Amino acid sequence: CHGLQNFGEAPESLRPGWTEEPLLSQEKFRDLLLPLREKPAVIIALVDLFDFSGSILPELDAIAGDNPVIIAANKADLLPSKMGQTRAESWVRRELEYLGVRSI
């Protein structure tokens, strides 16, 4: 971060696609998570309130199977204080419903 901020440079090892390290594509990430449905587990999905649709996995139901899911919403502290927890929680539930995620 220091090099990027002060000199506009980032080490090649931190640049996706610029190294010999394999990239973790969305498909590979899903494939990595899918076996969770076969194991007893509690699934914790961390979502970004300021990029909700980009941070929630549409396949969350398929990944979770019958396991319980906890949605942890990040950046709630950046919301206006008037919004309140109940209103933010209702918004998250509506967004999940809109996206077709039912496993909460």
Phi, psi and chi 1 to 4 in degrees:
 res  aa     phi    psi   chi1   chi2   chi3   chi4
   1 CYS       -  -41.3  -68.7      -      -      -
   2 HIS   -60.1  -47.2  176.5   76.6      -      -
   3 GLY   -63.3  -39.2      -      -      -      -
   4 LEU   -68.0  -45.2 -175.8   59.9      -      -
   5 GLN   -68.7  -42.7 -177.2  176.6   12.4      -
   6 ASN   -93.1  -26.8  -65.8  -56.7      -      -
   7 PHE  -124.6   -4.3  -55.3  107.4      -      -
   8 GLY    69.2   24.9      -      -      -      -
   9 GLU  -124.8  144.1  -61.4  174.0   -5.3      -
  10 ALA  -130.4  138.5      -      -      -      -
  11 PRO   -57.7  145.0  -17.6   26.2      -      -
  12 GLU   -58.8  -30.0  -74.7 -169.6   25.2      -
  13 SER   -65.7  -17.3   61.5      -      -      -
  14 LEU   -97.7   -0.5  -62.2  178.0      -      -
  15 ARG   -97.1  114.0  -63.6  177.9 -178.6 -176.7
  16 PRO   -59.1  132.9  -15.0   23.5      -      -
  17 GLY    84.9   -6.6      -      -      -      -
  18 TRP   -99.6    1.2  -70.9   53.0      -      -
  19 THR  -126.4  177.8   68.1      -      -      -
  20 GLU   -81.3   -7.7  -61.8  -57.9  -44.3      -
  21 GLU   -66.1  134.9  -66.4  -64.3  -43.1      -
  22 PRO   -69.3  145.3   23.9  -30.3      -      -
  23 LEU   -84.4  147.4  -64.1  176.3      -      -
  24 LEU   -96.5   96.4 -175.8   61.7      -      -
  25 SER   -74.6  166.9   66.8      -      -      -
  26 GLN   -60.0  -39.3  -72.0 -179.2  -17.2      -
  27 GLU   -64.7  -44.0  -66.9   79.7   21.4      -
  28 LYS   -65.9  -37.3  -74.2 -176.6 -177.6  177.5
  29 PHE   -63.1  -45.5 -173.9   58.4      -      -
  30 ARG   -59.7  -46.4  -89.3 -175.0 -118.7  121.1
  31 ASP   -60.5  -34.0  -67.5  -15.7      -      -
  32 LEU   -67.7  -35.9 -134.6  132.7      -      -
  33 LEU   -87.1  -26.6  -64.3  176.5      -      -
  34 LEU   -54.7  -36.1  -83.4  173.6      -      -
  35 PRO   -61.8  -14.6  -23.9   32.4      -      -
  36 LEU   -61.3  -30.0  -70.0  174.7      -      -
  37 ARG   -62.5  -25.0   70.7  177.4  -67.8  121.4
  38 GLU   -87.8   -6.0  -54.9  -59.2  -33.9      -
  39 LYS  -117.2  145.6  -59.9  176.4 -178.3 -177.9
  40 PRO   -68.9  122.7   20.0  -25.4      -      -
  41 ALA  -158.7  162.3      -      -      -      -
  42 VAL  -108.0  122.3  174.2      -      -      -
  43 ILE   -92.3  125.8  -50.8  -63.8      -      -
  44 ILE  -111.5  116.3  -60.0  173.7      -      -
  45 ALA  -105.6  117.3      -      -      -      -
  46 LEU   -91.5  122.4  179.6   63.5      -      -
  47 VAL  -120.4  151.4  -63.6      -      -      -
  48 ASP   -98.0  119.4 -178.1  -20.6      -      -
  49 LEU   -64.3  -21.4  -71.2  176.4      -      -
  50 PHE   -96.6   -1.4  -71.3   88.3      -      -
  51 ASP  -147.0   56.0 -177.6   23.3      -      -
  52 PHE   -59.6  -53.6 -167.0   84.2      -      -
  53 SER   -66.4  -24.5   61.2      -      -      -
  54 GLY   -83.6  -14.8      -      -      -      -
  55 SER  -111.1   -9.7   61.1      -      -      -
  56 ILE   -93.6  140.0 -168.9   74.9      -      -
  57 LEU   -85.8  117.1  -66.3  169.7      -      -
  58 PRO   -59.5  -24.7  -17.8   26.3      -      -
  59 GLU   -89.0   16.3  -55.7   86.7   -3.5      -
  60 LEU   -55.5  -39.8 -173.3   56.8      -      -
  61 ASP   -61.5  -44.6  -66.7  -30.3      -      -
  62 ALA   -66.8  -36.8      -      -      -      -
  63 ILE   -70.7  -41.9  -68.4  166.5      -      -
  64 ALA   -74.4  -33.5      -      -      -      -
  65 GLY    61.9 -127.8      -      -      -      -
  66 ASP   -91.6    2.7  -67.8  -28.8      -      -
  67 ASN   -73.3  147.8  -69.4  -44.5      -      -
  68 PRO   -70.3  149.2   20.5  -26.8      -      -
  69 VAL  -122.3  133.3  176.1      -      -      -
  70 ILE  -112.6  126.1  -63.2  171.7      -      -
  71 ILE   -96.8  121.4  -57.1  -71.5      -      -
  72 ALA  -107.3  117.4      -      -      -      -
  73 ALA   -96.0  119.4      -      -      -      -
  74 ASN   -89.3  151.1 -168.7   22.7      -      -
  75 LYS    75.6   19.8  -60.8 -176.4 -176.3  172.2
  76 ALA   -62.6  -27.7      -      -      -      -
  77 ASP   -68.3  -13.9   57.1  -42.0      -      -
  78 LEU   -91.6   -7.1  -60.2  177.7      -      -
  79 LEU   -74.7  152.4  -64.8  172.6      -      -
  80 PRO   -57.9  139.8  -18.7   27.7      -      -
  81 SER   -61.1  -27.2   56.9      -      -      -
  82 LYS   -66.2  -23.5  -70.3 -173.5 -149.2  176.4
  83 MET   -63.5  -45.5 -173.7  163.7 -169.8      -
  84 GLY    76.0  157.0      -      -      -      -
  85 GLN   -66.4  -40.7 -178.8  178.3  -17.9      -
  86 THR   -62.6  -43.2  -55.5      -      -      -
  87 ARG   -66.6  -41.7 -170.1  169.0  168.2 -161.1
  88 ALA   -63.9  -41.8      -      -      -      -
  89 GLU   -64.0  -40.8 -171.1  176.3  -43.2      -
  90 SER   -63.2  -40.0  -64.8      -      -      -
  91 TRP   -63.6  -44.8  179.6   81.8      -      -
  92 VAL   -59.6  -44.6  166.9      -      -      -
  93 ARG   -62.5  -40.9  -72.0 -178.7 -175.9  -80.4
  94 ARG   -64.3  -41.9  -80.4 -166.2  -48.9  -86.4
  95 GLU   -63.6  -42.0  -71.6  -62.3  -56.0      -
  96 LEU   -62.3  -42.1  -70.9  168.9      -      -
  97 GLU   -63.0  -43.5 -175.5  179.0  -37.0      -
  98 TYR   -59.5  -40.0  175.1   75.8      -      -
  99 LEU   -80.9   -5.1  -66.2  169.9      -      -
 100 GLY    82.0   16.1      -      -      -      -
 101 VAL   -86.3  121.2  176.3      -      -      -
 102 ARG  -113.8   -5.5  -57.0  177.2 -169.0  -83.2
 103 SER   -83.8   22.5   47.6      -      -      -
 104 ILE   -98.8      -   59.5  163.5      -      -
